[in-house]
Amino acid sequence: MKKYISIFIFFALSLSAFSQTAGGEWKWARAFGGNDPGGNRYGNSIKQVEYDADGNIYILGAYGQFGTWDDGQPIVNNSTVSAGNQSKLLVAKFDSVGTLLWSKVVQNSYKGTDPLSIQLTDSNLIVIGATRLVDPEETTPSPKWLYFFDTLIRSQDVAAIPVAQRHPPFAFGWWTFVTTLDLDGNVQSSVFLEERGRPDYTRTGIWYGYRQIQPFMWGVGLFNSDSEGNNVFIQQI
């Protein structure tokens, strides 16, 4: 079943604030959604919203398979990624009247990608998320892939790269990523933080599992922002 999460914004007479009009009407509303990503705690949802001085709106959220906007347009114009049934991280920008300016997605074919936080500066949008990748050499029985901010990385392509030359997002494991976008949605840089486990292919009868190793960092929950916008670093050992 497809569910939608809506963004509702009120406008006052003043351009400097958002509020409800005297008559109580909605000035505009936008929605997005996809088939529920089973077992993912985010479902179809918005996790965080930020605003800039021009009234543009930035959202961080998640959605499921075959995601579309409320006008029926697919969120991702790629049939492989759209059909993928793992939860996707979504970051998008709207102008002050609800026009979609751009959207970006992170997803892999193995596990859902967690939206953790966004931080807006005068010139950049910092996106923090977490994702888990299987061995890039695993191309059967179904090839694995990672869609990372408009770039599709397929396991059959990565398998040709010598192991010593692989690096995130080509190396397998559990990763937290910090990606800086400019305000037009273009990727400026990405940093990948310590994995918390490596897939173990030694078990009989399964493709992958996880060795119970002591991690230096856990991928999910490394960063949090308090109500005053201060970043908090969390490390579990």
C-alpha positions as CSV (number, residue, x, y, z in Angstrom):
1,M,0.0,0.0,0.0
2,K,1.4,3.4,-0.9
3,K,1.3,6.1,1.7
4,Y,2.2,9.7,1.4
5,I,3.8,12.2,3.8
6,S,2.7,15.8,3.3
7,I,4.5,19.1,3.8
8,F,2.1,21.8,4.8
9,I,3.3,25.4,5.0
10,F,1.3,28.5,6.1
11,F,2.0,32.0,4.9
12,A,1.3,35.2,6.7
13,L,1.1,38.6,5.0
14,S,4.7,39.2,6.1
15,L,7.3,37.4,4.0
16,S,9.5,37.0,7.0
17,A,7.5,34.4,8.8
18,F,5.3,31.4,8.2
19,S,1.9,31.4,9.8
20,Q,-1.8,30.7,9.2
21,T,-3.9,33.2,7.2
22,A,-6.9,34.8,8.9
23,G,-9.3,32.5,7.0
24,G,-7.3,29.5,8.0
25,E,-6.7,28.3,4.4
26,W,-3.7,26.3,3.3
27,K,-1.6,28.3,0.9
28,W,0.0,25.2,-0.5
29,A,0.8,21.6,0.3
30,R,3.2,19.0,-1.1
31,A,3.3,15.2,-0.6
32,F,5.5,12.3,-1.4
33,G,5.5,8.6,-0.6
34,G,6.2,5.0,-1.7
35,N,5.2,1.5,-0.8
36,D,6.0,1.0,2.8
37,P,9.6,-0.2,3.3
38,G,8.9,-3.2,5.5
39,G,10.5,-3.2,8.9
40,N,12.1,0.2,8.5
41,R,11.4,2.5,11.5
42,Y,11.2,5.6,9.3
43,G,8.5,4.4,6.8
44,N,7.4,7.3,4.6
45,S,8.3,10.3,6.8
46,I,10.1,13.7,7.2
47,K,12.8,13.6,9.8
48,Q,14.0,17.2,9.7
49,V,13.1,20.5,8.0
50,E,15.3,23.6,7.6
51,Y,14.6,27.1,6.2
52,D,17.0,29.7,4.6
53,A,16.7,33.5,4.6
54,D,14.9,33.4,1.2
55,G,12.1,31.2,2.5
56,N,13.4,28.1,0.7
57,I,12.6,24.8,2.5
58,Y,14.9,21.9,2.9
59,I,13.7,18.5,4.1
60,L,15.3,15.2,5.1
61,G,13.2,12.1,5.1
62,A,12.7,8.5,3.9
63,Y,10.3,6.7,1.7
64,G,9.8,3.2,0.2
65,Q,9.5,1.4,-3.1
66,F,8.2,3.2,-6.3
67,G,8.3,6.6,-4.6
68,T,6.5,9.5,-6.3
69,W,5.6,13.1,-5.6
70,D,2.0,14.1,-5.3
71,D,1.8,15.0,-9.0
72,G,2.7,11.4,-9.9
73,Q,6.3,12.1,-11.0
74,P,8.8,9.5,-9.7
75,I,11.2,10.8,-7.1
76,V,14.1,9.0,-8.9
77,N,14.0,8.6,-12.7
78,N,15.8,5.3,-12.6
79,S,13.8,2.1,-12.8
80,T,16.3,0.0,-10.9
81,V,16.5,2.4,-8.0
82,S,12.7,3.2,-8.0
83,A,11.8,-0.5,-7.8
84,G,14.3,-1.2,-5.0
85,N,12.4,-2.2,-1.9
86,Q,14.9,-0.9,0.7
87,S,14.1,2.4,2.4
88,K,15.6,5.4,0.7
89,L,17.1,8.6,2.2
90,L,15.6,11.7,0.6
91,V,16.8,15.3,0.8
92,A,14.9,17.9,-1.2
93,K,14.6,21.7,-1.6
94,F,11.4,23.7,-2.2
95,D,10.9,27.4,-2.8
96,S,8.6,29.5,-0.7
97,V,5.5,28.6,-2.8
98,G,6.1,24.8,-2.8
99,T,7.9,24.4,-6.1
100,L,10.3,21.5,-6.0
101,L,13.8,22.8,-6.9
102,W,15.7,19.6,-6.5
103,S,15.8,16.3,-4.7
104,K,18.6,13.8,-4.0
105,V,18.4,10.1,-2.9
106,V,20.7,7.6,-1.2
107,Q,19.8,3.9,-1.3
108,N,21.4,0.5,-1.6
109,S,19.9,-2.8,-2.6
110,Y,20.9,-4.6,0.5
111,K,19.6,-2.6,3.5
112,G,17.6,0.6,4.2
113,T,19.5,3.8,4.4
114,D,19.0,5.9,7.5
115,P,18.4,9.7,7.4
116,L,20.1,11.1,10.4
117,S,20.5,14.9,10.2
118,I,20.8,17.9,7.9
119,Q,22.6,21.2,8.8
120,L,22.1,24.3,6.7
121,T,24.8,27.0,6.4
122,D,24.9,30.2,4.3
123,S,26.3,28.3,1.3
124,N,26.0,24.5,1.9
125,L,23.6,21.8,3.1
126,I,25.3,19.0,5.2
127,V,23.6,15.7,5.0
128,I,24.3,12.9,7.5
129,G,23.1,9.4,6.9
130,A,24.0,5.7,7.4
131,T,24.0,2.8,5.0
132,R,25.2,-0.8,4.9
133,L,26.9,-2.3,1.9
134,V,27.6,-6.0,1.1
135,D,30.7,-7.3,-0.6
136,P,31.0,-5.5,-4.0
137,E,32.3,-8.7,-5.5
138,E,28.9,-10.4,-4.8
139,T,27.2,-10.2,-8.2
140,T,25.1,-13.4,-8.0
141,P,22.3,-14.4,-7.8
142,S,21.3,-10.7,-8.0
143,P,23.8,-7.9,-8.5
144,K,24.1,-5.4,-5.7
145,W,24.1,-1.6,-6.1
146,L,24.4,1.7,-4.3
147,Y,22.6,4.9,-5.5
148,F,24.5,7.7,-3.9
149,F,23.3,11.3,-4.7
150,D,22.5,10.6,-8.4
151,T,25.4,8.2,-9.0
152,L,24.6,4.5,-9.5
153,I,27.4,2.2,-8.3
154,R,26.9,-1.4,-9.4
155,S,28.7,-4.4,-7.8
156,Q,29.7,-5.8,-11.2
157,D,31.5,-2.5,-11.9
158,V,33.2,-2.3,-8.5
159,A,34.3,-6.0,-8.7
160,A,36.8,-5.0,-11.4
161,I,38.6,-2.5,-9.0
162,P,41.5,-4.1,-7.2
163,V,40.6,-4.7,-3.5
164,A,43.5,-2.4,-2.3
165,Q,42.1,0.5,-4.3
166,R,38.5,0.3,-3.1
167,H,37.3,2.9,-0.7
168,P,33.9,4.1,0.5
169,P,31.4,3.9,-1.0
170,F,33.0,0.9,-2.8
171,A,34.2,-0.9,0.3
172,F,31.7,-3.1,2.1
173,G,30.6,-2.7,5.7
174,W,28.4,-0.4,7.8
175,W,29.1,3.3,7.1
176,T,28.0,6.7,8.3
177,F,28.5,9.3,5.6
178,V,28.6,13.1,5.9
179,T,28.0,14.8,2.5
180,T,28.2,18.5,1.7
181,L,25.9,19.8,-1.0
182,D,25.8,23.3,-2.4
183,L,22.4,25.0,-2.2
184,D,21.7,23.8,-5.8
185,G,22.0,20.2,-4.7
186,N,25.5,19.5,-6.2
187,V,27.7,17.2,-4.2
188,Q,30.8,19.0,-3.0
189,S,32.4,16.4,-0.8
190,S,31.7,13.2,1.2
191,V,33.3,11.7,4.2
192,F,32.7,8.1,5.3
193,L,33.1,7.1,9.0
194,E,34.2,3.9,10.6
195,E,32.3,0.8,9.7
196,R,30.9,-1.3,12.5
197,G,31.1,-4.7,11.0
198,R,32.1,-6.6,7.9
199,P,30.0,-9.1,6.0
200,D,31.1,-12.7,6.8
201,Y,30.8,-15.1,3.8
202,T,32.2,-18.2,5.6
203,R,28.8,-19.4,7.0
204,T,27.4,-22.3,5.1
205,G,24.1,-21.8,3.2
206,I,23.9,-18.0,3.3
207,W,25.4,-15.1,1.3
208,Y,26.2,-12.8,4.1
209,G,26.1,-12.2,7.8
210,Y,28.1,-10.2,10.3
211,R,31.0,-11.2,12.5
212,Q,30.5,-10.1,16.1
213,I,33.5,-7.8,16.3
214,Q,34.1,-5.0,18.7
215,P,33.5,-1.8,16.7
216,F,35.3,1.5,17.2
217,M,32.2,3.4,16.0
218,W,28.6,2.4,15.4
219,G,27.2,3.7,12.1
220,V,23.8,4.9,13.2
221,G,23.5,7.7,15.7
222,L,27.0,9.2,15.5
223,F,25.6,12.7,15.2
224,N,22.8,14.5,16.8
225,S,21.8,18.2,17.0
226,D,20.3,19.8,20.1
227,S,17.5,22.4,20.1
228,E,20.1,25.2,19.8
229,G,21.7,23.7,16.8
230,N,24.8,22.3,18.5
231,N,26.2,19.1,17.1
232,V,26.7,16.2,19.6
233,F,29.1,13.4,18.8
234,I,28.1,9.9,20.1
235,Q,30.5,7.0,20.3
236,Q,29.5,3.5,21.5
237,I,32.3,1.1,22.4
